[in-house]
Amino acid sequence: VGSDGLIMACPASQTTLGQQADFRMRMFNADGSEAQTCGNGLRCLARFVYENYLVRKEFMKIETGAGLVSLDVLLKAGEVTGARVDMGPPRLVPAEIPTTLSAPVEGVPRGRVEVEGLEFWVVAVSMGNPHGTVFTESPIGDEELCKFGRALEVNPIFPEKANIHFVSLLEQGKIRLRTWERGSGVTKACGSGACAVGVSCGLLQRLPEDSLTAAERAIRAGTGDFIQMVVDGGELGIGWKGDGASVFMEGPAAVAFSGEFEGAEEAAETYRPPAWWPRQLPAPGARVRCANLPTPLERWAPRPLGGALPAKCKVFIKRDDMTGTEESGNKIRKLEFLIGKAR
């Protein structure tokens, strides 16, 4: 199917700033390098852990390589549609980004860079990982994105490389954003990058009018505290109110596909029940998620088990109110099933 990265949901390692995270996120780029954080990944991971009952909360705290992040799970008719993430305040001190660009106006790391025979004005921001934003008068094409994105990613102005974003104004309050992601290349969306771009748009307000390019002047006049961003993969909403304020990102989280790695059958041998599983019940050996099953239960033939339900198998239904489990009866509705060890 393909992906531009791998996200892992891990147990929280420790208490951060006196707060205990619900879980820890690790994010690996396509080239194998590990990223400090990933805004889109946070939304996707929130949906994953919520729908798989690893963390059944509408408000979560996630440990990342860039620190502790809070988010609200967005629900519609009981289904996860996305998340609103508090990405924390941006880092604007050049040494913390890191970048060799100076900040001629306090808190605005910006400079002119020449790559591939062209000059670009770049604004540098960190959201826990480094980002460079370039404002253009019209949306950039695929060829230019690859050519200049790749060159700017590894430019010496970013000692640890950077995610590169090309931004143009579409209409009042809405911009077009295309991203070359550090370690992955062209990507359909970059959540932390969208946050960095929102901050970069706000920083333009601090600069003298005569120091801006035509594209930067258009962005400054056409954006405010909240910006709707059109990316290759959809739309994101970014809000930032200035100095010391957190950046908030709101966007969807959709299931593209599901599957198992080779060797998943062996992994099933050591399946561990979720934290809410009653200790007095036998530990389950497998889990199958089902919906709208026929009744009685004996007529159900779950595909994951390759046919009819094994005779020596107990099925437990988790209550809607999350208070416990009960053995299955004839009134089977849209619930998650845990199937006991079948032999």
N, C-alpha and C positions, 0 to 999 in steps of 0.2 A: 504494500500500500504506500509506504514511504512516509517520511517525517523529517523535520529539520532539527529534531532533538529528542532526547529521552528524559522523562521526568520520573523520579522515584519518590514514593511516599514512605518516609522512614519514621521511627519513633523519635520524639523530641529528645535531644541530647542533654539539655540542662535548662535551668531557669535563666531567662534572659531579662535583665533589668528588673528583677523581682517578679517577673510574670512567667507563668508556665505555658509553653506552647502546646497546642493540641497534637501537632505532628511537625515533622521536619521535611522540607522539600530539598531535593538535590536535582540539579538540572545539568544535562550534558549536551553540548553542541554536536553537530554532525561530524566534526573533526575529532571528537573525543575529549575536547577541552571542557572543563567544568565552569559554568557561569555562576556568578554570585546570586543572581535572582532572575526571574522571568515573569513579567506581569501577566501575559496570556497564560503561561503555565500555571500561575496561581489560581486563575479562574477555572481552568480545566481540572486541576487537581482538587479544588474544592468540590466540584461536581462529582468527581470520582469517589472521594472519600465519603461524601454525603450519601450518594446513591448505593454505595456498597456497605453502608452502615459501619464504616471504620470510625467516623466521627459524625454523629447525628445532631449537629448544631446549626442554627442559622447564623450564628456569629462565631467565627473561628479566629484563632491566633496561630500563625504559621512561622516556624523558624526557617530562615533562609541564610545563605552565605553573607547577605548584606544586613542581617539583623531580623528583628521580630516584625511581622506584618500582620495587620488585622483586616478581616473582610466580612462582609455580609453576603450570605447566599440569597439569591433572588429566586423566589418560587412563584409558580403560576399553576393553580389547581393541583398543588402538591408535587409538581415536577420542577426540577432545577432548570432555570433558563439562563442563568448567568451569575455574575457576582459584582459587588461594588467593593473595591479594594482600597484601603488606606496605604499608599505606598511610602508614606513618610515624607519628610521635607527633602528637597534636593540638596546636593552638595555642590557648592559653587566656587570653593577655594581651589585654584589650579592644581596645587599639590595633592589634593584629596581626590581629584577626578580620575587619574592624573592626566595633566596636559602641560605642555610647555607654553601654551598660549597665555599671554598676560591678561590682566583685567584692567584696562585703561579707565573704565568706569567701575567703581566698586561692585563686586558681585556679578560682573558680566565678562566671563572669559571668552574673548572673541578675537579673531585675527584673520589675516589674509594668507591663503595657502595656494601654492601653485602645484598642480599635478597634471600630468598628461598634456602639458602645453596650455592649460587654462587656469585662471585664478578663481578661487572661491573664498567667500567670507564664511567662516565656520564659527558657530557658537558651541562651546563645550559645556556639558552638564553631566553630573553623575547622579544616578538613582540607585547607587550601590554598585553599578557597573557603568563604564564610560560611554558617553554618547556624543556625537558631533552632528549638528544640524546645519543644513545649507538651505537657504530660501531661494526659490526660483520663480520666474514670472509665469511659467506654465509647467504642467506635470512632466516629469522626466520619463523618457522612454526606456525600454528594456536594455538596449545596447549601452546607453549612457549610464544607466544605473549600475550595470556590471562593471563597466570601464572605470568610472570615477569612484564608485563605492568601494571597489577592491583597492584602488590606489589610496584613498583616504583612510581606510581601515588600518593600513600598515604604515601610514605616514609617521615620521618621527615626532610629530606634535602629540601623538598618543603613545607613550612609552609601553602601555599594556594593550595596544590596539584599541579599537572602538567600534561600536555600532554606528553606522552612518545613515542619516535620514535626509531626504530631499522633500521639501515642503512648498506648496503653492496654494494660493487662496482660490477657493471655488465660489463662495458667496459669503455674505455677512455671517460670521460665526461658524463657518465650515471650511475646512482645508482638506487638501489631498496630500497624503503621506505615503512615500515609498521608502522601503528600508533595505539596506545591505547589512546583514547581521554578522557580527564578529564571530568567526569560526564556522559559519553556516552558509553565508552568501545571501542571495535574494530570498526574502521571506514574505509571506502573505500578511503578517502582522507582527508587531513587537510591542507588547504592553508597556514594558519599562521605557522603551523608546518613545512611545506615544506620550508618556508622562514627561520625559525629557524635552520633547518637542513643545508640549504645552507650556513648560517652564521657559523655554527659549523664546516663545512668542511673547510671554509676559515680560521677559528681560528687555525686549526691544523698546519698551516704554521708557526705560531709563536712559537710552542713548539719544544724543542730539540728532535732530532731524537731518541735518546736512551730512551726518556720518553714515547714514543708512543707504543701502542700495534701493532701487525701485521696488524690487520684490519685498524687501524688508519693510519699506514704508507701507506697502499694500497690506501686509500681514498685520502691522501695528494698528492700522486704521480699521481692519476688518475683524479683529478678534478681541475677546475680553477674558473674564475670569473663567468662563466655561466654553470649551471648544468641541465641536463635533468633528471627528476625524474620519475620513474615508480612506481605508487601507485596502490592499488587494483582497483581503479575506472578509471584508465587511465594514462595520462602523464601530467606533469607540467614542465614549464621552470622557473628556478630561477636564478636571477643575482644579485651579490653583489660585489662591488669593494673595500670594506674594510672600515677602520675607517671613521666615519661620513657620509658614503654614505647610501642612501636609498636602501632597498631591493625591487627588482621588481619581480613580479610574473605574468606569462602569462599562461593562460589555457582556456579550453572550458567551456561553460555553455549550457547544453542541457536540454530540457523539458522532464521530466520523466513521468509526468502525470498531469492532471488538474482536479479539482473537486470543490465542495462546501461543507462547513460545514452544518450540520443540522441547520435549522433556517435561511438559506440564503434568503428564500423568504421574511421573515420578515425584514431582513437587506435591501432588495431591496427597501422597502418602503421609506427608507431614503437615497437612492442613491444620491451622490453628483456629479455633472458634473466636468470634469477636468478643470484646470485653463484656458485653451485656449478657452473654450466654450463661444461664443458671448453672451454678457449680454442682447442684445435686443431680443434674442430668448427664448421661454419657456424652463424652466429647464427640462431636460430629466429625465424620471423615471426609465429607464433601458438601458442596453448596450448589444449589441450582435456583436461579431466579425465574419465576414464572408469572403468568397473568392469564386471567379468564380461563381457568382450567375446567374441564368437564367434571361432573360428579356422577356417581361416587368415585372416590379416589382410585379404585381398582381399574377404572377405564382409562386412566391417564398413562400414556407411554412416553416418558421423557426422553427426548433425543440424546441428551448428553450421556445417558446410561445405556443407549443402544437398544431400547425396547421397553418391555413392561417393567414396572417397578419390582425390584427384588422382593421376595417373600419375607426375608429377614431384614426388614428395613423399617425404621420408625421415622415418621415425618412430623416435624413440629412447625407450627405457624407462629410467627412473631406477631404479637398484638399490635393493632394500630396505635394504641396509646403508649407503646414502648414499655409497658409495665412487666412484660415477661413473655412466656411462651405457653402454648397449649397444644395437646395432641390433635392431629388433624381429624376433622369430621367431614360431613357431606357438604357443608356450606363453605366452599372454597372460593375465595375472591382474589383480587389482585394483591397478593402478599408475597413476601420472600420466604422460600422454603429452605430449611436446612435438613439435609438427608443424612441419616446416621450411617455409620460404616456398613457397607453392603459386602457380603461375601458370596 
